[in-house]
Amino acid sequence: MATSSLSTKQEFIVGGKYRLVRKIGSGSFGDIYLGINVTNGEEVAVKLESTRARHPQLLYESKLYKILHGGIGIPHIRWYGLEREYNVLVMDLLGPSLEDLFNFCSRRFTIKTVLMLADQMIGRIEYVHCKSFIHRDIKPDNFLMGIGRHCNKLFLIDFGLAKKYRDSRTRQHIAYREDKNLTGTARYASINAHLGIEQSRRDDMESLGYVLMYFNRGSLPWQGLKAATKKQKYEKISEKKMSTPVEVLCKGFPAEFAMYLNYCRGLRFEEGPDYMYLRQLFRILFRTLNHQYDYTFDWTMLKQKAVSSGTGAVATTGAAAGIPTPGERPSGATLAVLPPSSLTVSKDKERGDRHE
């Protein structure tokens, strides 16, 4: 994308006070840069989207963030506007995504970590739903840990595919429809989304169930399927997903994960999920397993081991890959024991249509 040309320019200031430092990620919309507020030295994340983009989404996403403003685990927007040939969104700088951390932990999380994450993830999705929107792209890449004093807090990002599912005032739900294109990421899409059925709250919750099992298992049965076209690949994923019983998918793991998925799959189109029931399902399991909610995640342990032994790849950025310890202040020199490759957010190979 044209944003790469920025590296040849001396200085790029957006919003009158945010200077771009370096590129820290990319996606289907454009690029993400580490930025610095020149008035106080605070680090921020800057999303750039070309004004020539075929399907611009940054303005829509900025409006969504404003609607969701104030929610726990929702990034704060500092500025949105037009700068040169780019739509620009300046927001809170966050830490690594759960996909980054999953790779850092050799692609397996303990039940304790999965359950602590599940509790926060359900809460984030519930908040978006209470604001009359559905996310429609629930996946590990879209959940990021905070930095500094927020390093144990999970944030939900990327609302480019979010959709209003009811009228905010009357609470009138959108109509049931079929023949819809797959919106989101095929790996975590609900069965109804594969079948072309209009998405609602139940689909976000089902997608979360697949994310949790991905963390438990290390992969999902419908990953790595080969096909000649994207359409055929989506069909193969759909067939495998529908032919894999929940009990088989969750075999070897606590029954609560199968209970969660069966509950979500059983919801009616307009039905509101019982978020507290789902949270309690996992909270009771957490206590039964005698775990302590101490925010000691798998990566917390790994980072401590790597730092104490002096091993591991050390990246010197607090931008996209930092795993600060509790109380650590975010800064550009924050040490993060993570593979350097995790600093770049890659495009998802199993992503559905971004627009209807």
C-alpha positions as CSV (number, residue, x, y, z in Angstrom):
1,M,0.0,0.0,0.0
2,A,1.0,3.6,-0.5
3,T,1.6,4.1,3.2
4,S,5.1,2.6,2.8
5,S,6.1,5.8,1.0
6,L,5.8,7.5,4.4
7,S,9.2,6.1,5.4
8,T,10.8,8.3,2.8
9,K,9.3,11.5,4.2
10,Q,11.1,13.5,6.9
11,E,8.2,13.9,9.3
12,F,4.5,13.2,9.2
13,I,2.4,15.0,11.8
14,V,-1.3,14.2,12.0
15,G,-4.0,16.0,14.0
16,G,-1.5,18.8,14.6
17,K,0.4,17.0,17.3
18,Y,0.9,13.3,16.6
19,R,4.2,12.4,14.9
20,L,4.5,9.0,13.1
21,V,7.5,7.1,14.4
22,R,7.4,3.7,12.6
23,K,5.1,1.1,11.2
24,I,4.0,-1.5,13.7
25,G,1.3,-3.4,11.8
26,S,-0.9,-3.7,8.8
27,G,-4.3,-5.0,7.8
28,S,-6.8,-5.1,5.0
29,F,-7.6,-1.4,5.7
30,G,-4.0,0.0,5.6
31,D,-1.2,0.4,8.1
32,I,-0.8,1.0,11.8
33,Y,2.0,3.3,13.1
34,L,3.5,4.0,16.4
35,G,2.9,7.7,17.0
36,I,4.1,10.2,19.6
37,N,2.1,13.2,21.0
38,V,4.8,15.9,20.4
39,T,3.2,18.1,23.2
40,N,3.7,15.5,26.0
41,G,5.6,12.6,24.6
42,E,2.7,10.1,25.0
43,E,2.7,7.1,22.7
44,V,-0.3,6.4,20.6
45,A,-1.4,4.1,17.7
46,V,-2.2,5.7,14.4
47,K,-4.2,3.9,11.7
48,L,-3.9,5.1,8.2
49,E,-6.2,4.3,5.3
50,S,-5.8,5.6,1.8
51,T,-8.5,8.0,0.7
52,R,-8.5,5.9,-2.5
53,A,-9.4,2.7,-0.7
54,R,-12.1,0.7,-2.5
55,H,-14.0,0.1,0.7
56,P,-13.1,2.8,3.2
57,Q,-14.0,1.9,6.8
58,L,-12.0,4.1,9.1
59,L,-14.7,6.8,9.4
60,Y,-17.3,4.2,10.2
61,E,-14.9,2.6,12.7
62,S,-14.2,6.0,14.4
63,K,-18.0,6.5,14.8
64,L,-18.3,3.1,16.4
65,Y,-15.5,3.9,18.9
66,K,-17.3,7.1,19.9
67,I,-20.6,5.2,20.5
68,L,-18.7,2.6,22.6
69,H,-16.6,5.2,24.4
70,G,-16.3,4.7,28.1
71,G,-16.7,0.9,28.1
72,I,-14.1,-1.3,29.9
73,G,-11.7,-2.7,27.3
74,I,-12.6,-0.3,24.6
75,P,-9.7,1.9,23.2
76,H,-10.0,5.6,23.5
77,I,-10.0,7.6,20.3
78,R,-7.8,10.7,20.4
79,W,-8.4,12.1,16.9
80,Y,-10.0,11.3,13.5
81,G,-9.5,13.3,10.3
82,L,-8.0,13.7,6.9
83,E,-4.3,14.2,6.5
84,R,-2.7,14.4,3.1
85,E,-4.1,11.4,1.1
86,Y,-5.0,9.4,4.2
87,N,-8.0,8.9,6.5
88,V,-6.4,8.9,10.0
89,L,-7.5,7.4,13.3
90,V,-5.4,8.1,16.4
91,M,-6.1,5.9,19.4
92,D,-4.7,4.3,22.6
93,L,-1.6,2.3,22.1
94,L,-2.2,-1.3,23.1
95,G,0.0,-4.4,23.7
96,P,0.1,-7.7,21.8
97,S,-2.9,-9.5,20.5
98,L,-4.0,-12.9,21.9
99,E,-2.8,-14.4,18.6
100,D,0.7,-12.9,19.2
101,L,0.7,-14.2,22.8
102,F,-0.6,-17.6,21.7
103,N,2.4,-17.9,19.3
104,F,4.7,-16.7,22.1
105,C,3.3,-19.5,24.3
106,S,4.0,-22.2,21.7
107,R,0.4,-22.2,20.5
108,R,-1.2,-23.7,23.7
109,F,-2.8,-21.9,26.6
110,T,-3.5,-23.6,30.0
111,I,-7.1,-23.9,31.1
112,K,-6.4,-21.2,33.7
113,T,-5.4,-18.7,31.1
114,V,-8.3,-19.6,28.8
115,L,-10.8,-19.2,31.6
116,M,-9.4,-15.8,32.8
117,L,-9.5,-14.6,29.2
118,A,-13.0,-16.0,28.6
119,D,-14.3,-14.0,31.5
120,Q,-13.1,-10.7,30.1
121,M,-14.0,-11.6,26.5
122,I,-17.6,-12.3,27.4
123,G,-17.7,-9.0,29.1
124,R,-16.3,-7.1,26.1
125,I,-18.8,-8.7,23.7
126,E,-21.7,-8.1,26.1
127,Y,-20.9,-4.4,26.3
128,V,-20.8,-4.0,22.5
129,H,-24.2,-5.8,22.3
130,C,-25.7,-3.6,25.0
131,K,-24.8,-0.6,22.7
132,S,-27.0,-2.3,20.0
133,F,-24.1,-3.5,17.8
134,I,-22.6,-6.9,17.0
135,H,-18.9,-7.2,16.2
136,R,-19.0,-9.9,13.5
137,D,-15.3,-10.6,13.5
138,I,-14.5,-12.2,16.9
139,K,-11.0,-13.7,16.7
140,P,-7.7,-13.8,18.7
141,D,-6.2,-11.0,16.5
142,N,-9.0,-8.6,17.6
143,F,-8.4,-8.9,21.3
144,L,-5.3,-7.0,22.6
145,M,-3.8,-6.8,26.1
146,G,-3.2,-3.3,27.4
147,I,0.1,-1.8,28.4
148,G,1.4,-0.2,31.6
149,R,-1.2,-0.2,34.4
150,H,-3.7,-1.8,31.9
151,C,-1.4,-4.7,31.1
152,N,-3.9,-7.3,32.5
153,K,-6.9,-5.8,30.8
154,L,-8.2,-7.2,27.6
155,F,-9.3,-4.8,24.8
156,L,-11.6,-5.5,21.9
157,I,-10.7,-3.7,18.6
158,D,-11.5,-3.6,14.9
159,F,-15.1,-2.5,14.5
160,G,-14.9,-2.2,10.7
161,L,-17.4,-5.1,10.2
162,A,-19.6,-4.3,13.2
163,K,-23.3,-3.9,12.5
164,K,-26.3,-2.4,14.3
165,Y,-28.6,-5.3,15.2
166,R,-31.4,-3.3,16.8
167,D,-32.8,0.2,17.0
168,S,-31.1,1.9,20.0
169,R,-34.4,3.6,21.1
170,T,-37.2,1.2,20.3
171,R,-35.0,-2.0,20.6
172,Q,-36.6,-3.3,17.4
173,H,-34.4,-6.1,16.1
174,I,-33.2,-6.3,12.5
175,A,-35.1,-8.8,10.3
176,Y,-34.1,-12.4,9.8
177,R,-32.5,-12.8,6.3
178,E,-30.8,-15.4,4.3
179,D,-28.4,-15.4,1.2
180,K,-25.9,-13.2,3.0
181,N,-22.2,-13.3,2.1
182,L,-19.8,-14.6,4.8
183,T,-18.7,-11.6,6.9
184,G,-15.8,-12.0,9.2
185,T,-13.1,-14.8,9.4
186,A,-14.1,-18.2,8.3
187,R,-12.1,-20.1,10.9
188,Y,-14.2,-18.7,13.7
189,A,-17.5,-18.0,11.9
190,S,-20.7,-19.4,13.3
191,I,-22.5,-22.2,11.4
192,N,-25.4,-19.8,10.6
193,A,-22.9,-17.3,9.1
194,H,-21.6,-20.0,6.8
195,L,-25.2,-20.8,5.8
196,G,-25.7,-17.2,4.7
197,I,-28.0,-16.3,7.6
198,E,-28.0,-12.7,8.9
199,Q,-25.8,-12.5,12.0
200,S,-27.1,-11.5,15.4
201,R,-25.8,-11.7,19.0
202,R,-25.7,-15.5,19.0
203,D,-23.1,-15.5,16.3
204,D,-20.5,-13.4,18.2
205,M,-20.9,-15.7,21.1
206,E,-20.5,-18.9,19.0
207,S,-17.4,-17.4,17.4
208,L,-16.0,-16.9,20.9
209,G,-16.6,-20.6,21.6
210,Y,-14.4,-21.5,18.7
211,V,-11.7,-19.1,19.8
212,L,-11.6,-20.7,23.3
213,M,-11.3,-24.2,21.8
214,Y,-8.6,-22.9,19.5
215,F,-6.7,-21.8,22.6
216,N,-7.4,-25.1,24.3
217,R,-6.5,-27.4,21.4
218,G,-3.8,-25.4,19.6
219,S,-5.8,-25.6,16.3
220,L,-9.3,-26.3,15.0
221,P,-10.3,-29.3,12.9
222,W,-11.2,-27.1,9.9
223,Q,-7.8,-25.4,9.7
224,G,-5.4,-26.0,6.8
225,L,-8.0,-27.3,4.4
226,K,-7.0,-26.9,0.7
227,A,-9.2,-25.8,-2.1
228,A,-8.9,-24.3,-5.6
229,T,-10.9,-21.1,-4.8
230,K,-11.8,-19.0,-1.7
231,K,-15.4,-20.0,-2.1
232,Q,-14.6,-23.7,-2.2
233,K,-12.4,-23.3,0.9
234,Y,-15.2,-21.6,2.8
235,E,-17.5,-24.4,1.8
236,K,-15.0,-27.0,3.1
237,I,-14.6,-25.2,6.4
238,S,-18.4,-25.0,6.7
239,E,-18.8,-28.7,6.0
240,K,-16.1,-29.7,8.4
241,K,-17.5,-27.4,11.1
242,M,-21.0,-28.8,10.7
243,S,-19.8,-32.4,10.6
244,T,-17.7,-32.1,13.8
245,P,-19.9,-32.7,16.9
246,V,-19.4,-30.2,19.7
247,E,-18.5,-33.2,22.0
248,V,-15.8,-34.2,19.6
249,L,-14.4,-30.7,19.2
250,C,-14.3,-30.3,23.0
251,K,-13.2,-33.9,23.8
252,G,-10.5,-34.0,26.6
253,F,-11.5,-30.6,28.0
254,P,-13.9,-29.7,30.8
255,A,-17.6,-30.2,29.8
256,E,-18.3,-26.5,30.3
257,F,-16.7,-25.7,26.9
258,A,-19.2,-28.0,25.1
259,M,-22.0,-26.6,27.3
260,Y,-21.0,-23.1,26.2
261,L,-21.0,-24.0,22.5
262,N,-24.3,-26.0,22.6
263,Y,-26.0,-23.1,24.4
264,C,-24.8,-20.6,21.8
265,R,-25.8,-22.8,18.9
266,G,-29.3,-23.2,20.5
267,L,-30.0,-19.5,20.7
268,R,-32.8,-18.1,18.5
269,F,-32.0,-15.3,16.0
270,E,-33.4,-12.4,18.1
271,E,-32.6,-14.0,21.5
272,G,-30.3,-12.2,23.9
273,P,-27.6,-14.5,25.3
274,D,-27.5,-15.0,29.1
275,Y,-24.0,-13.5,29.5
276,M,-24.0,-14.0,33.3
277,Y,-24.9,-17.7,32.9
278,L,-22.0,-18.2,30.5
279,R,-19.6,-16.2,32.7
280,Q,-20.7,-18.3,35.7
281,L,-20.2,-21.5,33.8
282,F,-16.5,-20.7,33.5
283,R,-16.2,-19.0,36.9
284,I,-17.5,-22.0,38.7
285,L,-15.2,-24.3,36.7
286,F,-12.3,-21.9,37.6
287,R,-13.0,-22.2,41.3
288,T,-13.5,-26.0,41.0
289,L,-10.0,-26.3,39.6
290,N,-8.7,-24.3,42.6
291,H,-7.3,-21.5,40.4
292,Q,-6.6,-18.0,41.8
293,Y,-7.7,-15.0,39.7
294,D,-4.3,-13.5,40.1
295,Y,-3.8,-12.3,36.5
296,T,-0.8,-14.6,36.1
297,F,-1.3,-15.6,32.5
298,D,0.9,-18.1,30.6
299,W,2.9,-15.4,29.0
300,T,3.5,-13.7,32.4
301,M,5.3,-16.9,33.5
302,L,7.2,-17.2,30.2
303,K,8.4,-13.6,30.3
304,Q,9.6,-13.9,33.9
305,K,11.5,-17.1,33.0
306,A,13.1,-15.6,29.9
307,V,14.1,-12.4,31.7
308,S,15.6,-14.2,34.7
309,S,17.5,-16.6,32.4
310,G,18.5,-13.9,29.9
311,T,17.1,-16.0,27.0
312,G,14.5,-15.3,24.4
313,A,14.2,-12.8,21.6
314,V,14.0,-9.3,23.0
315,A,12.2,-6.6,21.0
316,T,12.7,-3.0,22.1
317,T,9.2,-1.6,21.4
318,G,6.3,-1.0,23.7
319,A,4.1,-0.6,20.6
320,A,2.6,-3.8,19.2
321,A,4.4,-6.5,21.1
322,G,5.2,-5.3,24.6
323,I,4.2,-7.5,27.6
324,P,4.9,-5.0,30.4
325,T,4.8,-6.3,34.0
326,P,2.2,-4.9,36.3
327,G,2.9,-1.3,37.2
328,E,5.4,-0.9,34.3
329,R,5.0,2.4,32.5
330,P,4.6,2.2,28.7
331,S,7.5,3.6,26.7
332,G,9.1,3.1,23.4
333,A,12.0,1.3,25.1
334,T,9.8,-1.2,26.9
335,L,11.4,-4.6,26.7
336,A,9.1,-7.3,25.3
337,V,10.3,-10.9,25.3
338,L,8.5,-11.8,22.0
339,P,9.7,-12.9,18.6
340,P,10.2,-9.9,16.3
341,S,7.8,-11.3,13.7
342,S,4.9,-10.7,16.1
343,L,5.4,-6.9,15.7
344,T,3.6,-7.0,12.4
345,V,0.0,-7.8,12.2
346,S,-0.5,-9.9,9.1
347,K,-3.6,-10.2,6.9
348,D,-5.8,-13.1,7.8
349,K,-5.9,-15.8,5.1
350,E,-9.4,-17.1,6.1
351,R,-11.1,-13.7,6.1
352,G,-14.6,-13.4,4.6
353,D,-16.0,-10.4,2.8
354,R,-15.5,-7.1,4.6
355,H,-18.6,-5.5,3.0
356,E,-22.0,-6.8,2.1
